[in-house]
Amino acid sequence: MKKAVVLLSGGLDSVTALSIAKEQGFECYTLSFNYGQRHSTELTAARMISAQNGAVEHKVIDIDLTAIGGSALTDDKIDVPERLEEGIPVTYVPARNTIFLSIALGWAEVLSADAIFVGVNAVDYSGYPDCRQDFITAFEQLANVATKAGVEGNKLNIHAPLMKMSKSDIIQEGIRLGIDYSQTVSCYQADQKGKACGKCASCRLRSQGFEQAGISDPTRYQ
């Protein structure tokens, strides 16, 4: 069976990407990161979701991005915004997806995996530069010249199946795939039980998605 490393945050998008990888026939290895984020409770959700979806293995990698800060998610001195911002928002974590994909690439090479799946999306929240198609295309090119596997002809593909989907489209696809979104954590400042604040930009975007999809919001709120 073909193998895939799936970046799994425990949020709505990454869980949908995992389900799509499964449907496409990949044997999935899930990867999460404890990088100093405010919403570390998402890691509990990721572990549970990985097990429920039959992942072969789940890893949590520790990376202290609070050491460089620069984001509302890794620096307590920067407030989490309660509205969607124009341009690149303060919740952007410098180089986060580049770092995550680099580690995923290393694991994929060890596993002789065919693909990496990532749940980035450029339609609803295109302020993040590392959630755009240009970035994914460039990283895939890098992956295939920077690894032993790549230069020996074992090409790796980076899959971003949600890239051009709206949040409501993603939710509808997830419902088709049988995902229970009540178990996911998207909130930037969720409490220790995984309950969402209902105020941050991520909560608002998620809530709007369910409303536009015509589906009752199963999110557990504080």
C-alpha positions as CSV (number, residue, x, y, z in Angstrom):
1,M,0.0,0.0,0.0
2,K,1.2,3.5,-0.8
3,K,2.2,5.6,2.3
4,A,1.6,9.2,3.3
5,V,2.7,11.4,6.1
6,V,-0.2,13.6,7.1
7,L,0.2,16.8,9.1
8,L,-2.4,16.6,11.8
9,S,-3.1,19.6,14.0
10,G,-6.3,18.3,15.5
11,G,-8.3,21.0,13.7
12,L,-11.1,20.9,11.2
13,D,-8.9,21.2,8.0
14,S,-6.2,18.7,8.9
15,V,-8.7,16.1,9.9
16,T,-10.4,16.5,6.6
17,A,-7.1,16.1,4.7
18,L,-6.4,12.9,6.7
19,S,-9.8,11.5,5.7
20,I,-9.2,12.4,2.0
21,A,-5.8,10.6,2.2
22,K,-7.5,7.5,3.6
23,E,-10.1,7.6,0.9
24,Q,-7.4,7.8,-1.8
25,G,-5.9,4.6,-0.5
26,F,-2.9,5.8,1.5
27,E,-1.6,4.1,4.6
28,C,-1.4,7.1,6.9
29,Y,1.3,8.2,9.3
30,T,0.2,11.3,11.3
31,L,2.5,14.0,12.5
32,S,1.7,16.8,15.0
33,F,3.9,19.5,16.6
34,N,4.1,20.9,20.1
35,Y,5.6,24.2,19.2
36,G,4.6,26.4,22.1
37,Q,1.2,27.2,20.8
38,R,-1.5,28.7,23.1
39,H,-4.0,26.0,21.9
40,S,-1.9,22.9,22.9
41,T,-5.1,21.1,23.7
42,E,-5.4,20.5,20.0
43,L,-2.6,17.9,20.4
44,T,-5.0,15.7,22.5
45,A,-7.6,15.9,19.8
46,A,-5.0,15.0,17.2
47,R,-3.9,11.9,19.1
48,M,-7.5,10.7,19.5
49,I,-8.4,11.4,15.8
50,S,-5.3,9.7,14.6
51,A,-6.2,6.5,16.5
52,Q,-9.8,6.6,15.4
53,N,-8.8,6.9,11.8
54,G,-6.5,3.9,11.9
55,A,-3.2,5.7,11.4
56,V,-0.3,3.3,11.4
57,E,1.7,5.6,13.7
58,H,1.3,9.1,15.3
59,K,4.2,11.3,16.3
60,V,4.3,14.5,18.2
61,I,7.5,16.5,17.7
62,D,8.6,19.2,20.2
63,I,9.8,22.5,18.7
64,D,10.0,25.6,20.8
65,L,8.9,28.4,18.5
66,T,8.3,30.7,21.5
67,A,12.1,31.1,21.4
68,I,11.6,33.4,18.3
69,G,8.0,34.5,18.9
70,G,6.6,36.9,16.4
71,S,3.1,35.5,16.5
72,A,0.0,35.8,18.7
73,L,0.1,32.0,18.9
74,T,3.6,31.8,20.4
75,D,4.0,35.1,22.2
76,D,1.8,36.0,25.2
77,K,2.6,39.7,24.7
78,I,0.6,39.7,21.4
79,D,-3.2,39.4,21.8
80,V,-5.2,36.9,19.7
81,P,-7.4,39.0,17.4
82,E,-11.2,38.6,17.6
83,R,-11.8,39.5,14.0
84,L,-10.5,38.6,10.6
85,E,-7.7,40.8,9.6
86,E,-6.6,42.3,6.3
87,G,-3.2,41.2,5.0
88,I,-1.1,38.8,7.0
89,P,-2.6,38.5,10.4
90,V,-0.7,38.4,13.8
91,T,-1.6,34.8,14.2
92,Y,0.8,33.9,11.3
93,V,3.7,31.9,12.9
94,P,6.9,32.8,11.0
95,A,8.0,29.9,8.7
96,R,5.8,27.4,10.6
97,N,4.7,25.4,7.6
98,T,8.2,25.4,6.2
99,I,9.5,23.9,9.4
100,F,6.6,21.4,9.7
101,L,6.9,20.2,6.1
102,S,10.7,19.9,6.4
103,I,10.3,17.4,9.3
104,A,7.4,15.7,7.6
105,L,9.7,15.3,4.6
106,G,12.4,13.7,6.7
107,W,10.0,11.2,8.1
108,A,8.5,10.5,4.7
109,E,12.0,9.7,3.4
110,V,12.6,7.3,6.3
111,L,9.3,5.6,5.6
112,S,9.8,5.5,1.8
113,A,6.4,7.3,1.7
114,D,4.9,8.5,-1.6
115,A,3.3,11.7,-0.3
116,I,2.7,14.3,2.3
117,F,-0.8,15.6,2.9
118,V,-1.3,19.0,4.5
119,G,-4.6,20.8,5.1
120,V,-3.7,24.3,4.0
121,N,-6.3,26.5,2.4
122,A,-5.9,29.7,0.5
123,V,-9.6,30.7,-0.1
124,D,-11.0,31.7,3.3
125,Y,-7.7,32.8,5.0
126,S,-5.2,33.6,2.3
127,G,-3.3,36.0,4.6
128,Y,-0.9,33.2,5.5
129,P,1.8,33.1,2.8
130,D,2.6,29.5,3.7
131,C,-0.9,28.3,2.9
132,R,-0.8,29.3,-0.8
133,Q,-0.3,27.1,-3.8
134,D,2.9,28.9,-4.8
135,F,4.4,27.7,-1.5
136,I,3.3,24.1,-1.8
137,T,4.6,23.9,-5.4
138,A,8.0,25.4,-4.4
139,F,8.3,23.1,-1.4
140,E,7.5,20.0,-3.5
141,Q,10.3,21.1,-5.9
142,L,12.7,21.5,-3.0
143,A,11.7,18.1,-1.6
144,N,12.7,16.3,-4.7
145,V,16.2,17.9,-5.0
146,A,17.0,18.0,-1.3
147,T,16.6,14.3,-0.4
148,K,18.4,11.1,-1.3
149,A,15.0,9.6,-2.3
150,G,14.3,12.6,-4.6
151,V,17.6,12.6,-6.4
152,E,17.4,8.8,-6.9
153,G,14.1,9.2,-8.7
154,N,11.7,8.4,-5.9
155,K,9.5,11.5,-6.3
156,L,7.5,12.7,-3.4
157,N,4.2,14.6,-3.9
158,I,2.9,17.2,-1.6
159,H,-0.9,17.0,-1.6
160,A,-3.0,20.1,-0.5
161,P,-6.5,18.8,-1.3
162,L,-8.3,21.7,0.5
163,M,-6.3,24.5,-1.2
164,K,-9.2,25.9,-3.4
165,M,-12.1,25.0,-1.1
166,S,-14.1,27.4,1.0
167,K,-14.6,26.5,4.7
168,S,-18.2,25.5,3.9
169,D,-17.0,23.3,1.1
170,I,-14.4,21.6,3.4
171,I,-17.1,20.9,6.0
172,Q,-19.5,19.5,3.4
173,E,-16.7,17.2,2.1
174,G,-15.9,16.2,5.7
175,I,-19.5,15.3,6.4
176,R,-19.5,13.1,3.3
177,L,-16.5,11.4,4.6
178,G,-18.1,10.7,7.9
179,I,-16.1,13.1,10.1
180,D,-17.3,14.0,13.6
181,Y,-16.2,17.6,13.8
182,S,-17.2,17.9,17.4
183,Q,-13.9,16.2,18.3
184,T,-11.7,18.7,16.5
185,V,-10.1,21.8,18.0
186,S,-9.7,24.9,15.8
187,C,-9.8,27.7,18.5
188,Y,-6.6,29.7,19.0
189,Q,-7.2,29.9,22.7
190,A,-9.2,26.8,23.6
191,D,-9.3,25.8,27.2
192,Q,-7.7,22.6,28.7
193,K,-10.9,20.6,27.8
194,G,-10.7,21.7,24.2
195,K,-13.6,24.1,24.4
196,A,-13.5,27.0,22.0
197,C,-13.7,30.7,22.9
198,G,-16.1,31.5,20.1
199,K,-14.5,34.9,19.7
200,C,-11.1,34.5,17.9
201,A,-10.7,34.7,14.2
202,S,-10.4,30.9,13.8
203,C,-13.7,30.4,15.7
204,R,-15.5,33.0,13.6
205,L,-14.2,31.5,10.4
206,R,-15.2,28.0,11.5
207,S,-18.7,29.1,12.7
208,Q,-19.3,30.9,9.4
209,G,-18.3,27.7,7.5
210,F,-20.9,25.6,9.3
211,E,-23.6,28.3,8.8
212,Q,-22.8,28.6,5.1
213,A,-22.8,24.9,4.7
214,G,-26.3,24.7,6.3
215,I,-25.0,22.3,9.0
216,S,-25.4,22.7,12.7
217,D,-22.2,23.8,14.4
218,P,-21.0,20.9,16.7
219,T,-18.2,22.9,18.2
220,R,-17.9,22.7,22.0
221,Y,-17.8,26.2,23.3
222,Q,-16.7,27.6,26.7
